[in-house]
Amino acid sequence: MICDFFQAKDPVVLTKLRNNIYNEICRLPMLPNDKYALEDDMYLWNYNSDKYIKNIKDDNARLKVLSDFDKMIQNVDNSLLGN
């Protein structure tokens, strides 16, 4: 899904994909404490995604979104491996 997000150009499609990614991460079977800790990362990713959606030509915004996503996935991996 993240590949689709970076390939999309339409702001409506980007917003829908971002929301789908967010919802899928929220559905993962993580411990409540881990989900709570992940919320900050997800908030930052959401914020930076909005910036990227407004200007998809901004490489800096794209890198921030990718970095935020990597951080979220690392936290998810750590949580799921710990369960």
N, C-alpha and C positions, 0 to 999 in steps of 0.2 A: 504494500500500500504506500509506503514512503517513496518508492520509486515513481509510482503514479503521481504522487503529490508534486514531485520535482519536475515531472514531465508536463504536467498540466499548465495551461496558460490562462484559462478563464477563471476570474476571481470567484465565481459561483461554484465552479467545480473544485477549486482549491479549498474553499471554505467547507464544502461537503466532505471532501477527503480528510481534511484536518479533523473535523468532528467525528468521522468514522474511526480514525486512528485513536482519538481520545477515548471514544466509547469502548473500543476493543481492549485498550489497556486497562480501563476501569473494570472490565469483566474478568480479568485474570484472577485466578485463585490465590491471592496474596493475603498474608496476615494483616489485620487491621492496622497495626503499627507501621508496617511497611507501606501500606496504601496511604496512610497519613503523611509519611515522610516523602512519598512520591508526589504528593499534591503540589509542593513548592516547585519541583522540577517541571511538572505538567503546566503549572501556571506560567512559568517563564517561557516554556515552549509555545504555549498558546499566544502569549504576548508577542513573541518574536515572529511567530507564524503570521499574525495579523499584519505586522510590519512588512513581511515578505510578500504577502498577498497584495498589499497596496502597491508594491514596487518589485515585481518579480525580476527586474533587471539588476537589482542591487545584489552583487555577489557577497557583500559583507553580511547582509540580512540572511541570505541563503546559507552561508557558513554557520551563522549563529543558530539557525533552525536545525541544521544537521548536527551541530555540536550538542544542542539541547536534547535532541532525540537520542543521540548516542548515550548521553548521561542517563536519560530515563530508562533506556533499554538495559544499561548496566545495572541499575537499581532493581529493575524487574528480574533480571537474570539472577542476581544475588538473592533476592527474596524467594524466587521459585526453587533455586537450588538448595536453599536453607530449609525448605518445607519438607 
